[in-house]
């Protein structure tokens, strides 16, 4: 692999797949629990790697969605920061789908503020992964450093 490429894992990562993900990816963007972080840390330690991660925030605090609740993300980031084989490089959000761009903008602003709060205690947390094909411009205006534009590149998924 060329040295300038960085592979990011985006998607639901099951704990039993963490070892494989750590061996392949430079970044894991969807760390959504303390348990997953511990498994990633253990797997990274086994291969003497420091795994770069983004913490996934359940920005709307929906019970049926993955990610840390907004009320627990700061304390979770402090716990995860203690692991020797993980470095928190950013946060990521997947807001609930809506056609109202104002709702997305509110989530993006909230995510930026949370990232800044984490970054105050953890200077390496500089990245903010948010925004998709339909709202990436608003996400960038609110500080996104990483966007996901698969639909814009490849078209709608076949149902």
Secondary structure, 3 states (H helix, E strand, C coil): CCCCCCCEECCCCCHHHHHHHHHHCCEEEEECCHHHHHHHHHHHHHCCCCEEEEEEEECCCCCCCCCEECCCHHHHHHHHHCCCCEEEEEEEECCCCCCCHHHHHHHHHHHHHHHHHHHHHCCCCCEEEEEECCCHHHHHHCCCCEEECHHHHHCCCCC
